[in-house]
Amino acid sequence: PLWIIIVAVVGGLLLLVLLILCLWKCGFFTRKSKKEKYEARYYQAKKVPKASEKKYPAP
């Protein structure tokens, strides 16, 4: 029967809309600022001179 397919599609779309609204209200789709996005949280780069640079420093 065609009505079962139509009801299932409409019900699935309503369920999807409810799920998206709940996630939106919880703040799931809020974008972080660009600084926070590219900022390292735990590991950070540290410049360590090579052994050859210690013996012969650049002028």
PyMOL Python script that loads the backbone (N, CA, C, O; Angstrom):
from pymol import cmd

cmd.read_pdbstr("""\
ATOM      1  N   PRO A   1       0.832  -1.208   0.000  1.00  0.00           N
ATOM      2  CA  PRO A   1       0.000   0.000   0.000  1.00  0.00           C
ATOM      3  C   PRO A   1       0.870   1.263   0.000  1.00  0.00           C
ATOM      4  O   PRO A   1       1.905   1.321   0.663  1.00  0.00           O
ATOM      5  N   LEU A   2       0.439   2.238  -0.734  1.00  0.00           N
ATOM      6  CA  LEU A   2       1.183   3.482  -0.888  1.00  0.00           C
ATOM      7  C   LEU A   2       1.154   4.328   0.380  1.00  0.00           C
ATOM      8  O   LEU A   2       2.124   5.026   0.674  1.00  0.00           O
ATOM      9  N   TRP A   3       0.074   4.281   1.127  1.00  0.00           N
ATOM     10  CA  TRP A   3      -0.045   5.143   2.304  1.00  0.00           C
ATOM     11  C   TRP A   3       0.976   4.777   3.374  1.00  0.00           C
ATOM     12  O   TRP A   3       1.402   5.650   4.130  1.00  0.00           O
ATOM     13  N   ILE A   4       1.380   3.516   3.459  1.00  0.00           N
ATOM     14  CA  ILE A   4       2.385   3.108   4.452  1.00  0.00           C
ATOM     15  C   ILE A   4       3.738   3.746   4.122  1.00  0.00           C
ATOM     16  O   ILE A   4       4.448   4.204   5.017  1.00  0.00           O
ATOM     17  N   ILE A   5       4.081   3.772   2.865  1.00  0.00           N
ATOM     18  CA  ILE A   5       5.348   4.378   2.441  1.00  0.00           C
ATOM     19  C   ILE A   5       5.339   5.875   2.715  1.00  0.00           C
ATOM     20  O   ILE A   5       6.329   6.427   3.195  1.00  0.00           O
ATOM     21  N   ILE A   6       4.228   6.530   2.412  1.00  0.00           N
ATOM     22  CA  ILE A   6       4.124   7.980   2.635  1.00  0.00           C
ATOM     23  C   ILE A   6       4.215   8.303   4.120  1.00  0.00           C
ATOM     24  O   ILE A   6       4.917   9.237   4.506  1.00  0.00           O
ATOM     25  N   VAL A   7       3.515   7.546   4.954  1.00  0.00           N
ATOM     26  CA  VAL A   7       3.552   7.777   6.406  1.00  0.00           C
ATOM     27  C   VAL A   7       4.956   7.514   6.948  1.00  0.00           C
ATOM     28  O   VAL A   7       5.423   8.245   7.822  1.00  0.00           O
ATOM     29  N   ALA A   8       5.628   6.492   6.448  1.00  0.00           N
ATOM     30  CA  ALA A   8       6.980   6.183   6.916  1.00  0.00           C
ATOM     31  C   ALA A   8       7.963   7.289   6.538  1.00  0.00           C
ATOM     32  O   ALA A   8       8.815   7.661   7.344  1.00  0.00           O
ATOM     33  N   VAL A   9       7.852   7.815   5.324  1.00  0.00           N
ATOM     34  CA  VAL A   9       8.744   8.891   4.888  1.00  0.00           C
ATOM     35  C   VAL A   9       8.495  10.151   5.701  1.00  0.00           C
ATOM     36  O   VAL A   9       9.445  10.791   6.151  1.00  0.00           O
ATOM     37  N   VAL A  10       7.231  10.517   5.898  1.00  0.00           N
ATOM     38  CA  VAL A  10       6.905  11.717   6.675  1.00  0.00           C
ATOM     39  C   VAL A  10       7.349  11.546   8.126  1.00  0.00           C
ATOM     40  O   VAL A  10       7.881  12.483   8.721  1.00  0.00           O
ATOM     41  N   GLY A  11       7.137  10.368   8.698  1.00  0.00           N
ATOM     42  CA  GLY A  11       7.574  10.109  10.073  1.00  0.00           C
ATOM     43  C   GLY A  11       9.084  10.179  10.211  1.00  0.00           C
ATOM     44  O   GLY A  11       9.594  10.711  11.197  1.00  0.00           O
ATOM     45  N   GLY A  12       9.803   9.645   9.232  1.00  0.00           N
ATOM     46  CA  GLY A  12      11.263   9.707   9.265  1.00  0.00           C
ATOM     47  C   GLY A  12      11.777  11.126   9.164  1.00  0.00           C
ATOM     48  O   GLY A  12      12.730  11.500   9.847  1.00  0.00           O
ATOM     49  N   LEU A  13      11.141  11.921   8.304  1.00  0.00           N
ATOM     50  CA  LEU A  13      11.547  13.329   8.183  1.00  0.00           C
ATOM     51  C   LEU A  13      11.261  14.105   9.464  1.00  0.00           C
ATOM     52  O   LEU A  13      12.070  14.934   9.882  1.00  0.00           O
ATOM     53  N   LEU A  14      10.114  13.840  10.088  1.00  0.00           N
ATOM     54  CA  LEU A  14       9.806  14.514  11.356  1.00  0.00           C
ATOM     55  C   LEU A  14      10.799  14.117  12.445  1.00  0.00           C
ATOM     56  O   LEU A  14      11.226  14.959  13.236  1.00  0.00           O
ATOM     57  N   LEU A  15      11.162  12.851  12.486  1.00  0.00           N
ATOM     58  CA  LEU A  15      12.146  12.394  13.465  1.00  0.00           C
ATOM     59  C   LEU A  15      13.506  13.046  13.222  1.00  0.00           C
ATOM     60  O   LEU A  15      14.196  13.423  14.169  1.00  0.00           O
ATOM     61  N   LEU A  16      13.883  13.177  11.964  1.00  0.00           N
ATOM     62  CA  LEU A  16      15.141  13.836  11.620  1.00  0.00           C
ATOM     63  C   LEU A  16      15.125  15.304  12.024  1.00  0.00           C
ATOM     64  O   LEU A  16      16.116  15.814  12.548  1.00  0.00           O
ATOM     65  N   VAL A  17      14.011  15.986  11.784  1.00  0.00           N
ATOM     66  CA  VAL A  17      13.891  17.397  12.165  1.00  0.00           C
ATOM     67  C   VAL A  17      13.963  17.548  13.678  1.00  0.00           C
ATOM     68  O   VAL A  17      14.611  18.471  14.173  1.00  0.00           O
ATOM     69  N   LEU A  18      13.308  16.657  14.424  1.00  0.00           N
ATOM     70  CA  LEU A  18      13.367  16.722  15.889  1.00  0.00           C
ATOM     71  C   LEU A  18      14.788  16.489  16.398  1.00  0.00           C
ATOM     72  O   LEU A  18      15.233  17.158  17.330  1.00  0.00           O
ATOM     73  N   LEU A  19      15.488  15.556  15.798  1.00  0.00           N
ATOM     74  CA  LEU A  19      16.870  15.289  16.202  1.00  0.00           C
ATOM     75  C   LEU A  19      17.764  16.494  15.932  1.00  0.00           C
ATOM     76  O   LEU A  19      18.591  16.855  16.769  1.00  0.00           O
ATOM     77  N   ILE A  20      17.601  17.113  14.771  1.00  0.00           N
ATOM     78  CA  ILE A  20      18.399  18.295  14.431  1.00  0.00           C
ATOM     79  C   ILE A  20      18.081  19.448  15.374  1.00  0.00           C
ATOM     80  O   ILE A  20      18.990  20.160  15.801  1.00  0.00           O
ATOM     81  N   LEU A  21      16.812  19.645  15.704  1.00  0.00           N
ATOM     82  CA  LEU A  21      16.443  20.720  16.634  1.00  0.00           C
ATOM     83  C   LEU A  21      17.030  20.488  18.020  1.00  0.00           C
ATOM     84  O   LEU A  21      17.509  21.429  18.653  1.00  0.00           O
ATOM     85  N   CYS A  22      16.999  19.252  18.497  1.00  0.00           N
ATOM     86  CA  CYS A  22      17.579  18.955  19.814  1.00  0.00           C
ATOM     87  C   CYS A  22      19.087  19.208  19.823  1.00  0.00           C
ATOM     88  O   CYS A  22      19.616  19.780  20.776  1.00  0.00           O
ATOM     89  N   LEU A  23      19.775  18.783  18.767  1.00  0.00           N
ATOM     90  CA  LEU A  23      21.220  19.020  18.691  1.00  0.00           C
ATOM     91  C   LEU A  23      21.535  20.503  18.585  1.00  0.00           C
ATOM     92  O   LEU A  23      22.523  20.973  19.150  1.00  0.00           O
ATOM     93  N   TRP A  24      20.704  21.240  17.864  1.00  0.00           N
ATOM     94  CA  TRP A  24      20.911  22.684  17.714  1.00  0.00           C
ATOM     95  C   TRP A  24      20.716  23.393  19.048  1.00  0.00           C
ATOM     96  O   TRP A  24      21.483  24.294  19.388  1.00  0.00           O
ATOM     97  N   LYS A  25      19.694  22.993  19.812  1.00  0.00           N
ATOM     98  CA  LYS A  25      19.449  23.612  21.118  1.00  0.00           C
ATOM     99  C   LYS A  25      20.577  23.304  22.099  1.00  0.00           C
ATOM    100  O   LYS A  25      20.874  24.119  22.972  1.00  0.00           O
ATOM    101  N   CYS A  26      21.203  22.146  21.968  1.00  0.00           N
ATOM    102  CA  CYS A  26      22.311  21.774  22.851  1.00  0.00           C
ATOM    103  C   CYS A  26      23.623  22.442  22.455  1.00  0.00           C
ATOM    104  O   CYS A  26      24.609  22.346  23.186  1.00  0.00           O
ATOM    105  N   GLY A  27      23.648  23.120  21.301  1.00  0.00           N
ATOM    106  CA  GLY A  27      24.860  23.803  20.873  1.00  0.00           C
ATOM    107  C   GLY A  27      25.805  22.945  20.065  1.00  0.00           C
ATOM    108  O   GLY A  27      26.994  23.251  19.983  1.00  0.00           O
ATOM    109  N   PHE A  28      25.310  21.886  19.470  1.00  0.00           N
ATOM    110  CA  PHE A  28      26.164  20.979  18.706  1.00  0.00           C
ATOM    111  C   PHE A  28      26.695  21.619  17.435  1.00  0.00           C
ATOM    112  O   PHE A  28      27.802  21.296  17.003  1.00  0.00           O
ATOM    113  N   PHE A  29      25.940  22.512  16.832  1.00  0.00           N
ATOM    114  CA  PHE A  29      26.320  23.091  15.550  1.00  0.00           C
ATOM    115  C   PHE A  29      27.001  24.448  15.675  1.00  0.00           C
ATOM    116  O   PHE A  29      27.229  25.103  14.658  1.00  0.00           O
ATOM    117  N   THR A  30      27.335  24.894  16.885  1.00  0.00           N
ATOM    118  CA  THR A  30      28.007  26.183  17.034  1.00  0.00           C
ATOM    119  C   THR A  30      29.469  26.032  16.637  1.00  0.00           C
ATOM    120  O   THR A  30      30.135  25.078  17.039  1.00  0.00           O
ATOM    121  N   ARG A  31      29.952  26.960  15.860  1.00  0.00           N
ATOM    122  CA  ARG A  31      31.325  26.912  15.358  1.00  0.00           C
ATOM    123  C   ARG A  31      32.247  27.607  16.355  1.00  0.00           C
ATOM    124  O   ARG A  31      31.916  28.658  16.903  1.00  0.00           O
ATOM    125  N   LYS A  32      33.390  27.010  16.574  1.00  0.00           N
ATOM    126  CA  LYS A  32      34.388  27.635  17.430  1.00  0.00           C
ATOM    127  C   LYS A  32      35.045  28.769  16.660  1.00  0.00           C
ATOM    128  O   LYS A  32      34.984  28.813  15.432  1.00  0.00           O
ATOM    129  N   SER A  33      35.668  29.676  17.380  1.00  0.00           N
ATOM    130  CA  SER A  33      36.365  30.763  16.697  1.00  0.00           C
ATOM    131  C   SER A  33      37.582  30.193  15.965  1.00  0.00           C
ATOM    132  O   SER A  33      38.051  29.100  16.282  1.00  0.00           O
ATOM    133  N   LYS A  34      38.079  30.937  14.995  1.00  0.00           N
ATOM    134  CA  LYS A  34      39.209  30.444  14.211  1.00  0.00           C
ATOM    135  C   LYS A  34      40.449  30.252  15.074  1.00  0.00           C
ATOM    136  O   LYS A  34      41.236  29.337  14.833  1.00  0.00           O
ATOM    137  N   LYS A  35      40.629  31.108  16.080  1.00  0.00           N
ATOM    138  CA  LYS A  35      41.806  30.989  16.936  1.00  0.00           C
ATOM    139  C   LYS A  35      41.758  29.682  17.727  1.00  0.00           C
ATOM    140  O   LYS A  35      42.762  28.974  17.810  1.00  0.00           O
ATOM    141  N   GLU A  36      40.607  29.358  18.304  1.00  0.00           N
ATOM    142  CA  GLU A  36      40.481  28.119  19.061  1.00  0.00           C
ATOM    143  C   GLU A  36      40.592  26.901  18.157  1.00  0.00           C
ATOM    144  O   GLU A  36      41.081  25.852  18.578  1.00  0.00           O
ATOM    145  N   LYS A  37      40.142  27.037  16.925  1.00  0.00           N
ATOM    146  CA  LYS A  37      40.148  25.906  16.008  1.00  0.00           C
ATOM    147  C   LYS A  37      41.564  25.471  15.672  1.00  0.00           C
ATOM    148  O   LYS A  37      41.833  24.273  15.580  1.00  0.00           O
ATOM    149  N   TYR A  38      42.476  26.419  15.486  1.00  0.00           N
ATOM    150  CA  TYR A  38      43.830  26.094  15.066  1.00  0.00           C
ATOM    151  C   TYR A  38      44.841  26.123  16.206  1.00  0.00           C
ATOM    152  O   TYR A  38      46.028  25.885  15.981  1.00  0.00           O
ATOM    153  N   GLU A  39      44.398  26.405  17.404  1.00  0.00           N
ATOM    154  CA  GLU A  39      45.310  26.489  18.538  1.00  0.00           C
ATOM    155  C   GLU A  39      45.525  25.098  19.128  1.00  0.00           C
ATOM    156  O   GLU A  39      44.572  24.343  19.317  1.00  0.00           O
ATOM    157  N   ALA A  40      46.766  24.770  19.413  1.00  0.00           N
ATOM    158  CA  ALA A  40      47.075  23.469  19.998  1.00  0.00           C
ATOM    159  C   ALA A  40      46.584  23.439  21.439  1.00  0.00           C
ATOM    160  O   ALA A  40      46.766  24.399  22.188  1.00  0.00           O
ATOM    161  N   ARG A  41      45.969  22.345  21.812  1.00  0.00           N
ATOM    162  CA  ARG A  41      45.444  22.241  23.168  1.00  0.00           C
ATOM    163  C   ARG A  41      46.496  21.699  24.148  1.00  0.00           C
ATOM    164  O   ARG A  41      46.628  22.218  25.257  1.00  0.00           O
ATOM    165  N   TYR A  42      47.230  20.681  23.754  1.00  0.00           N
ATOM    166  CA  TYR A  42      48.171  20.073  24.684  1.00  0.00           C
ATOM    167  C   TYR A  42      49.601  20.159  24.168  1.00  0.00           C
ATOM    168  O   TYR A  42      50.498  20.607  24.882  1.00  0.00           O
ATOM    169  N   TYR A  43      49.809  19.733  22.940  1.00  0.00           N
ATOM    170  CA  TYR A  43      51.149  19.716  22.378  1.00  0.00           C
ATOM    171  C   TYR A  43      51.428  21.026  21.667  1.00  0.00           C
ATOM    172  O   TYR A  43      50.583  21.540  20.935  1.00  0.00           O
ATOM    173  N   GLN A  44      52.613  21.558  21.887  1.00  0.00           N
ATOM    174  CA  GLN A  44      53.018  22.773  21.201  1.00  0.00           C
ATOM    175  C   GLN A  44      54.435  22.585  20.674  1.00  0.00           C
ATOM    176  O   GLN A  44      55.243  21.874  21.270  1.00  0.00           O
ATOM    177  N   ALA A  45      54.719  23.226  19.562  1.00  0.00           N
ATOM    178  CA  ALA A  45      56.036  23.097  18.944  1.00  0.00           C
ATOM    179  C   ALA A  45      57.085  23.811  19.788  1.00  0.00           C
ATOM    180  O   ALA A  45      56.825  24.864  20.371  1.00  0.00           O
ATOM    181  N   LYS A  46      58.251  23.228  19.840  1.00  0.00           N
ATOM    182  CA  LYS A  46      59.355  23.811  20.591  1.00  0.00           C
ATOM    183  C   LYS A  46      60.591  23.718  19.708  1.00  0.00           C
ATOM    184  O   LYS A  46      60.933  22.636  19.232  1.00  0.00           O
ATOM    185  N   LYS A  47      61.258  24.836  19.488  1.00  0.00           N
ATOM    186  CA  LYS A  47      62.432  24.853  18.619  1.00  0.00           C
ATOM    187  C   LYS A  47      63.650  24.422  19.427  1.00  0.00           C
ATOM    188  O   LYS A  47      63.997  25.033  20.438  1.00  0.00           O
ATOM    189  N   VAL A  48      64.285  23.361  18.958  1.00  0.00           N
ATOM    190  CA  VAL A  48      65.482  22.834  19.602  1.00  0.00           C
ATOM    191  C   VAL A  48      66.609  22.899  18.584  1.00  0.00           C
ATOM    192  O   VAL A  48      66.477  22.350  17.490  1.00  0.00           O
ATOM    193  N   PRO A  49      67.714  23.557  18.917  1.00  0.00           N
ATOM    194  CA  PRO A  49      68.812  23.662  17.943  1.00  0.00           C
ATOM    195  C   PRO A  49      69.458  22.302  17.710  1.00  0.00           C
ATOM    196  O   PRO A  49      69.527  21.465  18.610  1.00  0.00           O
ATOM    197  N   LYS A  50      69.929  22.101  16.480  1.00  0.00           N
ATOM    198  CA  LYS A  50      70.628  20.867  16.139  1.00  0.00           C
ATOM    199  C   LYS A  50      72.009  20.886  16.770  1.00  0.00           C
ATOM    200  O   LYS A  50      72.507  21.938  17.169  1.00  0.00           O
ATOM    201  N   ALA A  51      72.620  19.720  16.855  1.00  0.00           N
ATOM    202  CA  ALA A  51      73.966  19.625  17.417  1.00  0.00           C
ATOM    203  C   ALA A  51      74.962  20.401  16.560  1.00  0.00           C
ATOM    204  O   ALA A  51      75.895  21.000  17.095  1.00  0.00           O
ATOM    205  N   SER A  52      74.782  20.399  15.238  1.00  0.00           N
ATOM    206  CA  SER A  52      75.703  21.121  14.358  1.00  0.00           C
ATOM    207  C   SER A  52      75.571  22.635  14.550  1.00  0.00           C
ATOM    208  O   SER A  52      76.547  23.360  14.357  1.00  0.00           O
ATOM    209  N   GLU A  53      74.416  23.114  14.915  1.00  0.00           N
ATOM    210  CA  GLU A  53      74.227  24.550  15.145  1.00  0.00           C
ATOM    211  C   GLU A  53      74.897  24.994  16.443  1.00  0.00           C
ATOM    212  O   GLU A  53      75.290  26.153  16.578  1.00  0.00           O
ATOM    213  N   LYS A  54      75.024  24.082  17.384  1.00  0.00           N
ATOM    214  CA  LYS A  54      75.689  24.427  18.639  1.00  0.00           C
ATOM    215  C   LYS A  54      77.191  24.615  18.420  1.00  0.00           C
ATOM    216  O   LYS A  54      77.800  25.514  19.001  1.00  0.00           O
ATOM    217  N   LYS A  55      77.784  23.763  17.582  1.00  0.00           N
ATOM    218  CA  LYS A  55      79.223  23.841  17.336  1.00  0.00           C
ATOM    219  C   LYS A  55      79.570  25.032  16.453  1.00  0.00           C
ATOM    220  O   LYS A  55      80.550  25.735  16.698  1.00  0.00           O
ATOM    221  N   TYR A  56      78.757  25.249  15.424  1.00  0.00           N
ATOM    222  CA  TYR A  56      79.026  26.309  14.461  1.00  0.00           C
ATOM    223  C   TYR A  56      77.816  27.238  14.379  1.00  0.00           C
ATOM    224  O   TYR A  56      76.974  27.069  13.497  1.00  0.00           O
ATOM    225  N   PRO A  57      77.715  28.205  15.272  1.00  0.00           N
ATOM    226  CA  PRO A  57      76.539  29.093  15.233  1.00  0.00           C
ATOM    227  C   PRO A  57      76.529  29.961  13.980  1.00  0.00           C
ATOM    228  O   PRO A  57      77.576  30.282  13.419  1.00  0.00           O
ATOM    229  N   ALA A  58      75.353  30.323  13.565  1.00  0.00           N
ATOM    230  CA  ALA A  58      75.200  31.174  12.376  1.00  0.00           C
ATOM    231  C   ALA A  58      75.736  32.563  12.673  1.00  0.00           C
ATOM    232  O   ALA A  58      75.590  33.056  13.791  1.00  0.00           O
ATOM    233  N   PRO A  59      76.365  33.212  11.673  1.00  0.00           N
ATOM    234  CA  PRO A  59      76.944  34.554  11.906  1.00  0.00           C
ATOM    235  C   PRO A  59      75.880  35.608  12.086  1.00  0.00           C
ATOM    236  O   PRO A  59      76.199  36.779  12.289  1.00  0.00           O
TER     237      PRO A  59
END
""", "prot")
cmd.dss("prot")
cmd.show_as("cartoon", "prot")
cmd.util.cbc("prot")
cmd.orient("prot")
